[in-house]
Amino acid sequence: MSTTGLPQGAVPKLERPGPLRDRVYEALLELITTRALRPGQHLVESELAGHLGVSRQPVREALQRLNRDGWVDLRPAQGAFVHEPTEAEADQLLTVRTLLEAEAARLAAANASAPAIAELEELCAEGERAVAADDVDAAVATNARLHAKIMELAGNAVLAELAAQVDRRVRWYYTPVARQRGQQSWTEHRELIAAIADRDGQRATEIMRVHTEHTRQTYHEREK
């Protein structure tokens, strides 16, 4: 499968300044994360270079880096392909995500201010609007922002650093089940925000644990 079937408007603009290879890497990673480039898809250097408006050299360098980071598989005599995660890979990462996010919820309940709660509520409303409009990309992006805000409110730099290492892959795994999770996910977010607002760390921890576990289970039960 070639890359010529990218959805209209899917290719991100390359931000300037910064080394071109880094900007190409980020652009390709975003396309993979959002599944505009799907797992198993053949990545043709010349086509990607044409989409991004660059030469083949920074694309080649970006693909090599993506290979090192586990996003792309380079196969001898065949070329580059978007990595196809195994069920075990997804399960391990989403299990670790549950541990990190549950602790973040507990800490956020102890630290969140009234303005921070209001921001979480607005993000939740934004996510609900995306679900109502069947805008999967917006729902996924808003989901990531809400979870990132909770991690920020936790106030633990080490925890945030660990969470950042898995954030991109969480989005990758969440995208194909976002529509299936639908409104239920945002109902769980509402319950979580209420627990944080009540400064009930124990309840926030349990709600987050159940919430992230639902996503893990839904991923494994998705239509392949």
C-alpha positions in Angstrom: 0.0 0.0 0.0 1.5 3.3 -1.1 1.4 6.6 0.7 -0.6 8.3 -2.1 -3.9 7.7 -0.3 -3.2 10.2 2.5 -6.5 12.0 3.5 -7.0 15.5 2.3 -5.4 17.9 4.8 -3.7 15.1 6.7 -0.1 16.2 6.0 1.0 18.7 8.7 2.9 21.8 7.7 6.6 21.7 8.5 7.3 24.2 11.3 10.3 26.5 11.0 13.0 26.9 12.2 14.8 23.8 13.3 16.8 21.1 11.5 14.8 19.8 8.5 15.3 16.1 9.5 13.8 16.8 12.9 10.8 18.6 11.3 10.3 15.8 8.8 10.5 13.3 11.7 7.8 15.1 13.7 5.6 15.4 10.6 5.8 11.7 9.8 5.4 10.7 13.5 2.2 12.8 13.6 0.9 11.1 10.5 1.6 7.7 12.1 0.2 8.6 15.5 -3.1 9.8 13.9 -3.1 6.8 11.6 -3.1 8.8 8.4 -0.3 6.4 7.8 -1.6 3.1 8.9 0.1 0.2 10.6 1.7 -2.0 7.9 1.6 0.7 5.2 4.5 0.8 2.8 6.4 4.1 3.1 7.9 5.3 -0.2 10.6 7.9 0.2 9.8 9.8 -3.0 6.1 10.0 -2.3 6.6 11.2 1.3 9.2 13.8 0.1 6.6 15.0 -2.4 3.9 15.3 0.2 6.1 17.2 2.5 7.8 19.3 -0.1 11.4 18.2 0.8 14.1 16.1 -0.8 14.4 12.4 -0.1 17.5 12.8 2.2 15.7 14.2 5.3 12.9 11.7 4.7 15.4 8.8 4.7 17.0 10.2 7.9 13.6 10.5 9.5 12.7 6.9 8.6 15.9 5.6 10.1 15.2 7.5 13.3 11.6 6.2 13.3 12.9 2.7 12.9 15.2 3.2 15.9 12.2 4.5 17.9 10.0 1.5 17.0 7.5 3.4 14.8 8.8 2.1 11.4 10.2 -1.3 10.3 13.0 -1.2 7.7 12.9 -4.5 5.8 15.9 -5.5 3.6 15.1 -5.3 -0.1 11.5 -4.2 0.7 11.7 -0.8 2.2 10.1 1.0 5.1 6.7 0.0 6.6 4.7 1.5 9.5 5.2 -0.8 12.5 2.3 -3.1 13.3 2.1 -3.3 17.1 1.3 -6.7 18.6 -1.4 -7.2 21.1 1.3 -7.8 23.7 3.0 -4.5 22.9 -0.3 -2.6 23.3 -1.2 -4.4 26.5 2.1 -3.7 28.1 2.1 0.0 27.3 -1.6 0.5 28.2 -1.0 -1.3 31.5 1.9 1.0 32.3 -0.3 4.0 31.3 -2.9 2.9 33.9 -0.3 3.0 36.7 1.0 6.4 35.7 -2.4 8.0 35.1 -3.9 6.6 38.4 -1.1 8.2 40.4 -1.5 11.4 38.5 -5.2 11.5 39.3 -4.4 11.0 43.0 -1.9 13.8 43.1 -4.1 16.1 41.0 -6.9 15.7 43.6 -4.5 17.1 46.2 -3.2 20.0 44.1 -6.0 21.2 41.7 -7.2 24.8 42.1 -10.6 26.1 41.1 -9.3 27.6 37.8 -7.6 24.3 37.0 -10.9 22.4 37.6 -12.7 24.9 35.3 -10.1 24.2 32.6 -10.6 20.4 32.9 -14.4 21.0 32.7 -14.0 23.0 29.5 -11.8 20.4 28.0 -14.4 17.8 28.8 -17.1 19.9 27.2 -14.9 20.3 24.1 -14.5 16.5 23.9 -18.2 16.0 24.3 -18.8 18.3 21.4 -16.3 16.4 19.3 -18.1 13.2 20.0 -21.5 14.7 19.1 -20.0 15.9 15.8 -18.4 12.5 15.2 -15.0 14.3 14.9 -12.7 11.5 15.9 -9.5 13.5 15.4 -10.7 16.3 17.7 -11.9 13.8 20.3 -8.5 12.1 20.3 -6.6 15.4 20.5 -8.8 16.7 23.3 -8.6 13.4 25.2 -4.8 13.8 25.1 -5.0 17.4 26.3 -7.2 16.5 29.2 -5.0 13.7 30.4 -1.9 15.9 30.0 -3.6 18.6 32.1 -4.2 16.1 34.9 -0.6 15.0 34.7 0.5 18.6 34.9 -1.7 19.2 38.0 -0.1 16.2 39.6 3.0 18.4 40.0 5.5 15.5 39.8 8.2 16.1 37.2 9.4 12.5 37.1 5.9 11.2 36.7 5.3 13.6 33.9 8.6 12.6 32.1 7.6 9.0 32.3 4.1 9.8 31.0 5.5 11.8 28.1 7.5 8.7 27.0 4.2 6.8 26.4 1.9 9.6 25.4 2.4 9.3 21.7 1.8 5.6 21.7 -1.3 6.0 23.9 -2.7 8.3 21.2 -1.8 5.7 18.6 -3.7 2.9 20.4 -6.6 5.2 21.4 -7.4 6.5 17.9 -8.9 3.3 16.4 -11.2 2.9 19.5 -12.1 6.5 20.1 -15.4 6.2 18.3 -16.3 3.0 20.1 -15.4 4.5 23.4 -17.6 7.5 22.4 -19.6 9.4 25.1 -18.9 6.8 27.8 -15.2 7.9 27.9 -16.3 11.5 28.5 -18.9 10.5 31.1 -15.9 8.8 32.9 -13.9 12.0 32.5 -16.8 14.0 34.2 -16.8 11.6 37.1 -13.0 11.9 37.4 -13.1 15.7 37.3 -15.7 15.6 40.1 -13.5 13.5 42.3 -10.5 15.8 41.7 -12.7 18.8 42.5 -13.8 17.1 45.7 -10.1 16.5 46.6 -11.0 12.8 46.9 -7.7 11.2 45.9 -8.8 7.6 46.5 -11.9 8.0 44.3 -10.0 9.8 41.6 -7.4 7.0 41.6 -10.0 4.3 41.2 -12.0 6.2 38.5 -8.8 6.7 36.5 -7.8 3.1 36.9 -11.2 1.9 35.6 -11.2 4.5 32.9 -7.9 3.5 31.4 -8.7 -0.2 31.9 -11.8 0.3 29.7 -9.6 1.8 27.0 -7.2 -1.2 27.2 -10.1 -3.7 27.0 -11.7 -1.9 24.1 -8.5 -1.9 22.2 -8.2 -5.6 22.4 -11.9 -6.1 21.5 -11.7 -3.7 18.5 -12.5 -4.8 15.0 -9.2 -5.5 13.3 
